[in-house]
Amino acid sequence: MYVNKWSNPITWGGDAPPQFGEAVVIPKGRTLLVDVDRVPQLSFLLVEGSLLFAPHPTDEKHERRFDAGYIFINGGYMEVGTEEFPYTSKITITMHGDVTTPAIPAYGNKCIAVRKGSLHLVGKIRAITWTMLDKTADKDQDKITLLPQPDSFDWAVGE
């Protein structure tokens, strides 16, 4: 498989990579690897080919950030880890918008939408993958209480 790297100017036709507010299309047959720590906030990302995120090879605390108004996987493939190769460092994908942001019909706004495509988000294997709140979390609280008790979790603050 031939992979274009986000950081390579050839990927962008010799120009600079996308800037804040721009839209990006990954056409069918093209694979794009996000190999930079932070991508400027995109207005829209259309994935008809493949979009891959690889974890840092040695640093589990390394973090990538990806910001967009919409990510629309239309017949394409987006991968942040697989069962065989889980994403082992940190990644934050932030969707931007507000009540006035136009919605994609049937999908909404501030969304990662998938239509006839695949989205794979696989991280570290966890003994406990979900839980419930022990008590109602009020909007101004900065702590929550979970069931079962936290000593049985292998979750870290911020995950």
Buried (B, 14 or more C-beta within 10 A) or exposed (E): EEBBBBEEEEBBEEEEBBEEEEEBEBEEEBBBBBBBEEBBBBBBBBBBBBBBBBBBEEEEEBEBBBBBBBBBBBEBBBBBBEEEEBBBBBBEBEBBBEEEEEEEEEEEBBBBBBEEBEBEBBBEEEEEEEBEEEEEEEEEEEEEEBEEEEEEBEBEEEE
